[in-house]
Every structure is written in structure tokens, then in C-alpha cells.
Amino acid sequence: MKETLKNVNHLYDKIDELLNKYDSLKIDNKKIKENLQLLQLNLKDKEKDYAELKKKYDSLKLVNAMSPDGESVLAKKKIRKMIDDIDDCILNLMG
């Protein structure tokens, strides 16, 4: 009889432990979901930034094609800066 009571108590302890772990996992899951939502919003912002920078890049590329040589150096520097900004955005997305 004592052994059965001991086993039942052990079973209750294990159930309590599992319930505590379950609650902890629910909290962790909620935090992960919130983090995912923030990352998705951040990704949308970065995609919008990327699209804007791409438009600017395309415009500068067109201007560069029509510019005299003196202005093309400045245009190339601006394009290089935009490419660097795009690379930074991509690196931030990869986290």
C-alpha cells in the first residue's frame, strides 16, 4: 500500500512538473510569435526601403548614361552609396 501511495505521489509530482513546463513553453511561444510579428513588420519596411532605393538607383543609372564624364564620377559615387545601403538592408534582414 505504501508503495502504491508513493507511486501516486510521484505521478502527481511528474504531472505538476509537466504542467509547469507546459506553461513555460506557452509563454515562450507567445514571445516568439510577438517577435515574429515584429520581424515581419521590419521586413516589410526594409522591402519598401529596398524598392525606393532601387528606383533611385535606376534613375541615377539613367542620368549617368546621359551625363558628361565629369558628372559621371559623382553619379557613380552616389550609386555605390546606394548599393552599400542596399547591402546593409540585406544584412539587417539576415540578422
OpenMM code with the backbone's topology and positions (N, CA, C; nanometers):
from openmm import Vec3, app, unit

residues = "MET LYS GLU THR LEU LYS ASN VAL ASN HIS LEU TYR ASP LYS ILE ASP GLU LEU LEU ASN LYS TYR ASP SER LEU LYS ILE ASP ASN LYS LYS ILE LYS GLU ASN LEU GLN LEU LEU GLN LEU ASN LEU LYS ASP LYS GLU LYS ASP TYR ALA GLU LEU LYS LYS LYS TYR ASP SER LEU LYS LEU VAL ASN ALA MET SER PRO ASP GLY GLU SER VAL LEU ALA LYS LYS LYS ILE ARG LYS MET ILE ASP ASP ILE ASP ASP CYS ILE LEU ASN LEU MET GLY".split()
positions = [
    Vec3(0.0825, -0.1198, 0.0000),
    Vec3(0.0000, 0.0000, 0.0000),
    Vec3(0.0869, 0.1262, 0.0000),
    Vec3(0.1941, 0.1238, 0.0788),
    Vec3(0.2831, 0.2392, 0.0843),
    Vec3(0.3484, 0.2630, -0.0512),
    Vec3(0.3818, 0.1551, -0.1161),
    Vec3(0.4463, 0.1673, -0.2474),
    Vec3(0.3503, 0.2302, -0.3482),
    Vec3(0.2254, 0.1927, -0.3442),
    Vec3(0.1249, 0.2485, -0.4348),
    Vec3(0.1060, 0.3965, -0.4084),
    Vec3(0.0974, 0.4343, -0.2828),
    Vec3(0.0834, 0.5752, -0.2444),
    Vec3(0.2060, 0.6546, -0.2890),
    Vec3(0.3211, 0.5955, -0.2743),
    Vec3(0.4450, 0.6602, -0.3177),
    Vec3(0.4450, 0.6812, -0.4689),
    Vec3(0.4005, 0.5811, -0.5429),
    Vec3(0.3931, 0.5913, -0.6891),
    Vec3(0.2926, 0.6976, -0.7327),
    Vec3(0.1799, 0.7049, -0.6628),
    Vec3(0.0780, 0.8053, -0.6948),
    Vec3(0.1339, 0.9455, -0.6690),
    Vec3(0.2019, 0.9621, -0.5577),
    Vec3(0.2620, 1.0927, -0.5266),
    Vec3(0.3682, 1.1287, -0.6308),
    Vec3(0.4458, 1.0313, -0.6700),
    Vec3(0.5477, 1.0545, -0.7728),
    Vec3(0.4809, 1.0949, -0.9049),
    Vec3(0.3706, 1.0298, -0.9362),
    Vec3(0.2959, 1.0615, -1.0572),
    Vec3(0.2417, 1.2049, -1.0516),
    Vec3(0.1885, 1.2447, -0.9380),
    Vec3(0.1395, 1.3819, -0.9212),
    Vec3(0.2532, 1.4830, -0.9362),
    Vec3(0.3675, 1.4504, -0.8818),
    Vec3(0.4837, 1.5396, -0.8958),
    Vec3(0.5225, 1.5548, -1.0424),
    Vec3(0.5223, 1.4456, -1.1145),
    Vec3(0.5569, 1.4496, -1.2571),
    Vec3(0.4530, 1.5300, -1.3363),
    Vec3(0.3269, 1.5134, -1.3005),
    Vec3(0.2204, 1.5890, -1.3674),
    Vec3(0.2378, 1.7385, -1.3406),
    Vec3(0.2667, 1.7749, -1.2170),
    Vec3(0.2915, 1.9157, -1.1837),
    Vec3(0.4106, 1.9698, -1.2618),
    Vec3(0.5149, 1.8899, -1.2711),
    Vec3(0.6339, 1.9312, -1.3461),
    Vec3(0.5995, 1.9534, -1.4939),
    Vec3(0.5241, 1.8620, -1.5513),
    Vec3(0.4841, 1.8755, -1.6910),
    Vec3(0.3952, 1.9976, -1.7134),
    Vec3(0.3044, 2.0232, -1.6196),
    Vec3(0.2177, 2.1407, -1.6319),
    Vec3(0.2994, 2.2703, -1.6238),
    Vec3(0.3980, 2.2721, -1.5368),
    Vec3(0.4846, 2.3897, -1.5266),
    Vec3(0.5645, 2.4103, -1.6556),
    Vec3(0.6161, 2.3013, -1.7104),
    Vec3(0.6892, 2.3114, -1.8366),
    Vec3(0.5968, 2.3572, -1.9489),
    Vec3(0.4745, 2.3077, -1.9484),
    Vec3(0.3767, 2.3468, -2.0499),
    Vec3(0.3489, 2.4972, -2.0414),
    Vec3(0.3279, 2.5474, -1.9201),
    Vec3(0.3038, 2.6905, -1.9026),
    Vec3(0.4233, 2.7728, -1.9491),
    Vec3(0.5406, 2.7255, -1.9171),
    Vec3(0.6624, 2.7946, -1.9587),
    Vec3(0.6741, 2.7970, -2.1108),
    Vec3(0.6447, 2.6850, -2.1747),
    Vec3(0.6501, 2.6780, -2.3210),
    Vec3(0.5443, 2.7677, -2.3860),
    Vec3(0.4272, 2.7779, -2.3234),
    Vec3(0.3245, 2.8675, -2.3761),
    Vec3(0.3732, 3.0125, -2.3726),
    Vec3(0.4387, 3.0503, -2.2648),
    Vec3(0.4923, 3.1869, -2.2524),
    Vec3(0.6010, 3.2095, -2.3568),
    Vec3(0.6910, 3.1128, -2.3707),
    Vec3(0.7974, 3.1248, -2.4714),
    Vec3(0.7386, 3.1343, -2.6124),
    Vec3(0.6387, 3.0542, -2.6394),
    Vec3(0.5741, 3.0553, -2.7703),
    Vec3(0.5107, 3.1910, -2.7991),
    Vec3(0.4478, 3.2495, -2.6986),
    Vec3(0.3859, 3.3811, -2.7155),
    Vec3(0.4928, 3.4859, -2.7477),
    Vec3(0.6044, 3.4812, -2.6759),
    Vec3(0.7134, 3.5757, -2.7016),
    Vec3(0.7687, 3.5577, -2.8427),
    Vec3(0.7838, 3.4335, -2.8846),
    Vec3(0.8366, 3.4057, -3.0192),
    Vec3(0.7401, 3.4575, -3.1253),
    Vec3(0.6100, 3.4393, -3.1042),
    Vec3(0.5113, 3.4888, -3.2001),
    Vec3(0.5157, 3.6417, -3.2087),
    Vec3(0.5287, 3.7072, -3.0939),
    Vec3(0.5379, 3.8533, -3.0934),
    Vec3(0.6637, 3.8989, -3.1663),
    Vec3(0.7731, 3.8305, -3.1411),
    Vec3(0.8992, 3.8628, -3.2083),
    Vec3(0.8862, 3.8419, -3.3590),
    Vec3(0.8199, 3.7359, -3.3990),
    Vec3(0.7982, 3.7082, -3.5409),
    Vec3(0.7173, 3.8205, -3.6057),
    Vec3(0.6145, 3.8666, -3.5380),
    Vec3(0.5339, 3.9757, -3.5922),
    Vec3(0.6185, 4.1014, -3.6100),
    Vec3(0.7018, 4.1323, -3.5119),
    Vec3(0.7893, 4.2491, -3.5236),
    Vec3(0.8867, 4.2331, -3.6394),
    Vec3(0.9415, 4.1151, -3.6542),
    Vec3(1.0349, 4.0904, -3.7639),
    Vec3(0.9658, 4.0995, -3.8998),
    Vec3(0.8423, 4.0537, -3.9067),
    Vec3(0.7687, 4.0630, -4.0323),
    Vec3(0.7411, 4.2084, -4.0688),
    Vec3(0.7065, 4.2900, -3.9685),
    Vec3(0.6869, 4.4331, -3.9940),
    Vec3(0.8171, 4.4981, -4.0382),
    Vec3(0.9246, 4.4612, -3.9718),
    Vec3(1.0560, 4.5151, -4.0067),
    Vec3(1.0929, 4.4755, -4.1494),
    Vec3(1.0641, 4.3530, -4.1853),
    Vec3(1.0927, 4.3052, -4.3205),
    Vec3(1.0140, 4.3854, -4.4235),
    Vec3(0.8870, 4.4119, -4.3965),
    Vec3(0.8059, 4.4910, -4.4891),
    Vec3(0.8654, 4.6307, -4.5063),
    Vec3(0.9088, 4.6908, -4.3957),
    Vec3(0.9720, 4.8229, -4.4033),
    Vec3(1.0990, 4.8171, -4.4862),
    Vec3(1.1789, 4.7153, -4.4656),
    Vec3(1.3044, 4.7017, -4.5399),
    Vec3(1.2772, 4.6779, -4.6887),
    Vec3(1.1737, 4.6005, -4.7177),
    Vec3(1.1389, 4.5771, -4.8574),
    Vec3(1.0951, 4.7075, -4.9243),
    Vec3(1.0203, 4.7893, -4.8498),
    Vec3(0.9789, 4.9188, -4.9033),
    Vec3(1.1012, 5.0072, -4.9265),
    Vec3(1.1925, 5.0097, -4.8298),
    Vec3(1.3167, 5.0868, -4.8449),
    Vec3(1.3962, 5.0373, -4.9656),
    Vec3(1.4030, 4.9077, -4.9803),
    Vec3(1.4757, 4.8485, -5.0921),
    Vec3(1.4145, 4.8935, -5.2254),
    Vec3(1.2814, 4.8910, -5.2342),
    Vec3(1.2143, 4.9304, -5.3583),
    Vec3(1.2431, 5.0772, -5.3906),
    Vec3(1.2403, 5.1620, -5.2880),
    Vec3(1.2696, 5.3037, -5.3099),
    Vec3(1.4143, 5.3230, -5.3552),
    Vec3(1.5060, 5.2537, -5.2904),
    Vec3(1.6463, 5.2660, -5.3291),
    Vec3(1.6696, 5.2123, -5.4704),
    Vec3(1.5994, 5.1088, -5.5060),
    Vec3(1.6134, 5.0549, -5.6411),
    Vec3(1.5658, 5.1559, -5.7439),
    Vec3(1.4540, 5.2238, -5.7158),
    Vec3(1.4048, 5.3274, -5.8072),
    Vec3(1.5086, 5.4387, -5.8218),
    Vec3(1.5649, 5.4805, -5.7095),
    Vec3(1.6672, 5.5854, -5.7133),
    Vec3(1.7890, 5.5377, -5.7924),
    Vec3(1.8258, 5.4139, -5.7710),
    Vec3(1.9395, 5.3576, -5.8437),
    Vec3(1.9132, 5.3583, -5.9933),
    Vec3(1.7949, 5.3150, -6.0332),
    Vec3(1.7609, 5.3122, -6.1752),
    Vec3(1.7613, 5.4527, -6.2345),
    Vec3(1.7107, 5.5491, -6.1583),
    Vec3(1.7107, 5.6877, -6.2055),
    Vec3(1.8530, 5.7390, -6.2228),
    Vec3(1.9370, 5.7116, -6.1247),
    Vec3(2.0759, 5.7564, -6.1331),
    Vec3(2.1496, 5.6874, -6.2473),
    Vec3(2.1180, 5.5641, -6.2712),
    Vec3(2.1808, 5.4917, -6.3808),
    Vec3(2.1454, 5.5586, -6.5143),
    Vec3(2.0206, 5.5983, -6.5272),
    Vec3(1.9764, 5.6666, -6.6479),
    Vec3(2.0454, 5.8022, -6.6608),
    Vec3(2.0516, 5.8773, -6.5519),
    Vec3(2.1181, 6.0073, -6.5523),
    Vec3(2.2655, 5.9896, -6.5865),
    Vec3(2.3262, 5.8889, -6.5324),
    Vec3(2.4679, 5.8635, -6.5570),
    Vec3(2.4928, 5.8348, -6.7046),
    Vec3(2.4028, 5.7660, -6.7664),
    Vec3(2.4190, 5.7327, -6.9076),
    Vec3(2.4112, 5.8575, -6.9957),
    Vec3(2.3385, 5.9580, -6.9496),
    Vec3(2.3213, 6.0797, -7.0285),
    Vec3(2.4140, 6.1927, -6.9851),
    Vec3(2.4920, 6.1744, -6.8799),
    Vec3(2.5765, 6.2813, -6.8248),
    Vec3(2.7121, 6.2857, -6.8925),
    Vec3(2.7721, 6.4076, -6.8940),
    Vec3(2.9113, 6.4160, -6.9374),
    Vec3(3.0028, 6.3442, -6.8382),
    Vec3(3.1267, 6.3197, -6.8774),
    Vec3(3.2193, 6.2416, -6.7941),
    Vec3(3.2399, 6.2995, -6.6551),
    Vec3(3.2461, 6.4306, -6.6413),
    Vec3(3.2705, 6.4931, -6.5109),
    Vec3(3.1630, 6.4589, -6.4095),
    Vec3(3.0398, 6.4547, -6.4544),
    Vec3(2.9290, 6.4249, -6.3632),
    Vec3(2.9143, 6.2756, -6.3378),
    Vec3(2.9704, 6.1942, -6.4260),
    Vec3(2.9533, 6.0502, -6.4086),
    Vec3(3.0278, 5.9988, -6.2861),
    Vec3(3.1377, 6.0641, -6.2500),
    Vec3(3.2111, 6.0220, -6.1304),
    Vec3(3.1236, 6.0425, -6.0064),
    Vec3(3.0587, 6.1583, -5.9987),
    Vec3(2.9699, 6.1858, -5.8857),
    Vec3(2.8524, 6.0878, -5.8847),
    Vec3(2.7967, 6.0628, -6.0011),
    Vec3(2.6847, 5.9687, -6.0101),
    Vec3(2.7285, 5.8294, -5.9666),
    Vec3(2.8478, 5.7883, -6.0061),
    Vec3(2.8977, 5.6560, -5.9654),
    Vec3(2.9137, 5.6468, -5.8151),
    Vec3(2.9606, 5.7557, -5.7529),
    Vec3(2.9754, 5.7561, -5.6069),
    Vec3(2.8385, 5.7425, -5.5395),
    Vec3(2.7398, 5.8138, -5.5933),
    Vec3(2.6054, 5.8046, -5.5358),
    Vec3(2.5481, 5.6635, -5.5532),
    Vec3(2.5698, 5.6070, -5.6699),
    Vec3(2.5217, 5.4710, -5.6948),
    Vec3(2.5910, 5.3725, -5.6006),
    Vec3(2.7212, 5.3874, -5.5824),
    Vec3(2.7968, 5.2999, -5.4912),
    Vec3(2.7396, 5.3121, -5.3502),
    Vec3(2.7052, 5.4360, -5.3075),
    Vec3(2.6475, 5.4573, -5.1745),
    Vec3(2.5132, 5.3861, -5.1634),
    Vec3(2.4314, 5.3964, -5.2669),
    Vec3(2.3015, 5.3285, -5.2626),
    Vec3(2.3177, 5.1767, -5.2599),
    Vec3(2.4120, 5.1265, -5.3339),
    Vec3(2.4367, 4.9816, -5.3327),
    Vec3(2.4811, 4.9384, -5.1932),
    Vec3(2.5667, 5.0173, -5.1301),
    Vec3(2.6100, 4.9872, -4.9944),
    Vec3(2.4912, 4.9888, -4.8988),
    Vec3(2.3991, 5.0861, -4.9164),
    Vec3(2.2794, 5.0924, -4.8325),
    Vec3(2.1917, 4.9695, -4.8536),
    Vec3(2.1791, 4.9272, -4.9780),
    Vec3(2.1004, 4.8069, -5.0073),
    Vec3(2.1651, 4.6841, -4.9434),
    Vec3(2.2970, 4.6757, -4.9536),
    Vec3(2.3684, 4.5639, -4.8901),
    Vec3(2.3458, 4.5638, -4.7389),
    Vec3(2.3478, 4.6832, -4.6776),
    Vec3(2.3233, 4.6931, -4.5335),
    Vec3(2.1830, 4.6455, -4.5002),
    Vec3(2.0864, 4.6840, -4.5820),
    Vec3(1.9479, 4.6393, -4.5591),
    Vec3(1.9384, 4.4871, -4.5669),
    Vec3(2.0031, 4.4295, -4.6649),
    Vec3(2.0001, 4.2837, -4.6797),
    Vec3(2.0655, 4.2160, -4.5610),
    Vec3(2.1777, 4.2709, -4.5150),
    Vec3(2.2449, 4.2134, -4.3982),
    Vec3(2.1582, 4.2237, -4.2751),
    Vec3(2.0855, 4.3351, -4.2586),
    Vec3(1.9964, 4.3513, -4.1450),
    Vec3(1.8830, 4.2512, -4.1507),
    Vec3(1.8344, 4.2230, -4.2699),
    Vec3(1.7264, 4.1258, -4.2837),
    Vec3(1.7744, 3.9858, -4.2475),
    Vec3(1.8984, 3.9568, -4.2800),
    Vec3(1.9531, 3.8240, -4.2494),
    Vec3(1.9831, 3.8119, -4.1013),
    Vec3(1.9939, 3.9254, -4.0344),
    Vec3(2.0064, 3.9328, -3.8925),
    Vec3(2.1209, 3.8738, -3.8286),
] * unit.nanometer
topology = app.Topology()
chain = topology.addChain("A")
for resn in residues:
    res = topology.addResidue(resn, chain)
    for name in ("N", "CA", "C"):
        topology.addAtom(name, app.Element.getBySymbol(name[0]), res)
